[in-house]
Structure formats: C-alpha cells, structure tokens
Amino acid sequence: MKYEEIRGAIDAGTAARTLPTWAGNVLDGVLDNVAAGRSPVPAVRHPLGFLCLPVERSGDFGVCLHIWTPEVRPAPSTTSPVHCHSWDLLSFVLYGTVRNVRMDVGEGSGGAAQQVFEVISQDGLDELRATGRAVRCSPGLSSTHRTGESYTLPAGVFHSTLIEEGMDAATVALGRQSPGGGDLSLGPMDVPTHQVRRSRSDHADTVRALRRSARRIAAAHCSPRR
C-alpha cells in the first residue's frame, strides 16, 4: 500500500481491517530478507525514542512504521522531546497507547528559557542549527490514542509524544510536506550548532524488535503471525 491508499483507508474508516495485515506483511518481508542475507530496509534509531522503518518516500509524501520497543536502546538526544514537523502528520496506531502533548511556545515570562534549533536532515545526518532564539514552553492540550485509532498533527505545532501503559507501541506514520515549514526542536540555551548522525539499529536487536512487533500486531488484531 502507498501513501494515498493508506490515507484513503484511514479516511474511509477501514484502516483497522487493512493496515494491521499490511504492516505485518511489511515486517515479515524485512525478516525474510534478513534470513536470506539480503539487505533489508534500514531500521533507524530515531532520537525521539522509536525505531523508524521507512516504507515509502515519494516527493512530498512519506510512509514509515514507528516502533517503540524495549528491544532497542533509544538513540541519545542532544536537545529535548519538544519538536515540530515541517510536514502534516497522520498516524494510525497499530498497538499500544500514544499520547501527544501540544506545547504552548512563546517568548513570554515563566519557566526556564529554551533555545529553538532548526533541524536540517540529509542522508542520515541531522544538523541542529542553534538560532539563539529563546522561548518558554508549557504543556497545552493533550490527546490519547489507542489501538485502532488515528490522529493528526499539523505542521508547525510543537508537541511531545509519550508512550503509556507499557513500553510497546507502533504506528503507521504518514507525512505530507507543508510549504514553507521547518523542522524545529527545543533545547538548552548553551548548546551550539552541531551534527548528529542517525544510527541503524543493531542487527540482532532489529530482528528481535520486528518479531516482537509482528506478534504484538497479531495479538492486537487477532490474526495468526509467526
């Protein structure tokens, strides 16, 4: 399934019947490639705490599987979990409980000042450009999304994502680039511009994580899976 098909299923309310099987087949395909010694889709340790499995990238559209799992050690973060995207996000929760906390960000008083970083990503390298702009943020609206539900986050909205009721969750994440937007993160005022290379997950950890995720999908949607 491609971006438009997945979005169509979510919009039509049929995603709970189709996306778990599709996602399970994606995971099985990656595991089959690993077993056969072929190069699988790279599983990247994302600095926001999940394992990212890219499925499609076509122009302004992208599809990934995001997997939060105790099988893979989170990548270290040099800023904070508070960020905003340059693209509109539409996600379907395959299993687990995902909570998004929108953050009120401004230049007013109250709370410790944080710096805005521009995040420029290319070929697995993130350049975090310190802008020197000081802002303060506080939690705003919070929304919780469970297995079989979907949610949206518009480009430019600062937020943080939390996994509740355990350490396991997975989503089908759809991104559509928004004109004029930027990827931003908040971090300490004393951190300068720097670069961070995203790392692939260890081979053995990846296999365990994907097998665990396939079982979780099957258990959540009552379908047989190895």
N, C-alpha and C positions, 0 to 999 in steps of 0.2 A: 504494500500500500504506500502511496505517495502522500505528500502534504495535503493536496486537495481532497483525496479520498478520505484521509483520516479526519480532516476538518469537517467534511460532509457527514461522516458518521457521528461525530460529536454533535453537530448542529441538528441532525435528524433524531437524536436520542437513541441511536442503535450501537453506540460505541461499546457498551457493556457486553454486547453479544459478539462483537467482531474484534475489538482491539486486544483482548487478552490472548486469543488464539494467535493473532498476528505477532504479538510481542513474544509469545512462547516460541513460535517458529523462528523468529529472528535470533533468539538466544540459542536455540538448537542448532541453527545454521553456523553460528560462530563456534560453538563447541565442536561441531563436526569438522570444521576447518582446522581447529586446534588438534583434534585427534589424528587428522590426516597429514599433519605437518605443513598445512598451507597457512599463509599469513592471514590472520583474522582481522576483522575491523578493530582498530586500536581502541582499547579501553583506557580512558584518561582519568587520572585522579584530579578532580576539579578542586580548586581552592575553597569552594563553598561547601565542601564536605561530601559530595556524592561521586559516584563512578559514572562517567559520561560515555555512552556508546553512540557515536554518530551513525545515523542511518541514511540521511539524505541531506545534501546541500545543493540547491539549485537556484542560482540568482539570489533573490531576496528571501527565499524560503528555506527553512531547515527543519529537520526532524531528528530528535535524539531520544534515547532511553536514558533516564536519570535513575540511578540505583543507589539508595542509601543502604549500606550493609556493614555489619561488624567484621566482615571477612577482609576488608581493605582498609588500611590505615589512611585517614584523611591527609590530604596534602597540606603542608603548612601554609598559613595565610599571613601576609605582611601588612594587611590593612584591617578590615573588620567585616562582619557578615552583612553590613548595611550597604546596599548597592542599588543601582537601577540599570535597566537594559536600554539599548538603542533599538530594540525590536519589541513588537507586541507578542506577548506570550499567551499561548493556550495550552493547558495541560490536562491530561486525563490520568486519574490516579488508578494504577493497576492494583496496588495493595498498600496497606498502611494508612497512616493519618498524617496529613500535611497541613501545617498552619502557617499562613502568611500574615506577617505583621507589617502594615504600612507605617512608614515613619514620617512624621512631620519634621521637615528640614527647613531651616531658615537662619537668618543672621541676627536673630533677637538674643535676648539675655536668658540666662538659666541653663545649667548643665555645662559640662566641660566642652570646650571647643574641639571640633574635629576638622581635619583638612579634606577637601574634595580632591580626589585623584581621577584623572582621565585614564581610562584603560584602553590601550591600543593593542589588539591581538592580531598576530600574523604568524602562520607556520608554527604553531605551538609555543610561541613566545609572547608573553604579556609584558608590555611596557606600561608601568604605572607612573604617570607624569604628575608630579606634585604641582598643584596650581597655586598654593599659598592662600587659597580662599578658605576662610574659617567659617564654619557653620555649627549650629547646635541642632540636635535632633531629639525627639521624644516619640514614644510609641503612639500610634494612632489606631485606626480601625484594624481589627484582627478578624480573620476568617479561617475556618477549619474545614478541610475537605477529606473525605474518607473514600474507601474503595468503591470504584464505580462512578465517582463524581468527577466533574471537570471544573476548572476555574480559569480566569483570565487575569492578566496583569498588563496594563497598557505600558508602552514605552515611556520612560522618564519618571516612573513612580518609584521612589525609594522604598525599600522593604527589606525584610529579612525572612528567611524560611526556616521553620523548625519542624523536626520530626517528633511526633508524640506517640505515646503508647508503645514504646519499644524503639529499637534501632533500625528496623526494617521498613522500607517504603520504596516504591518505584512509580515513576510517571512516564507517560509518553508526552514529550515536550515539543510543541510546535512553535517556531519563531518566524515572524514576518517583519523584515526590516522596515523601520519607520524613517521617512526622510528627515534629515536634519538632527536626528537624535544622536546621543553619545552614550557609551558605557562608562558609568561612574561608580566610584567606591569611596567610602569614608574611612579615614584612618588617622593615626596620630599626626599632630602638627609638626613634630620634629623628624619625620621620615622624608628623605629626599626622593627625587625621581629614581626609579630602579627598575630592573627587569627580572622577571620570574619565568623560567621555562617549565611548562606543564609536563608532568612525567606520566609515562604509561604505568599502569598497574603491573605489579609483578605477575609473571605468567601463572604460577600456581595459585596465587590469590585470586586472579581473574577467573580461573576455572571454577574455583570454589564459590566465588561470588555469583557467577552466572548460573551455576547449578542450583544454588540456594534460591536465586531469584525465580528461576523456572519453576521450582517446587512451590514457591510462595504464590506465584500466579495461578498454578493449577489448584492449589488449596483454596484460594480466594474465589475461584470461579468454577470449582467442582468439575475439572476436566483432568483426565489422566495425563501424566507427564513424568518423564524419567527423573 
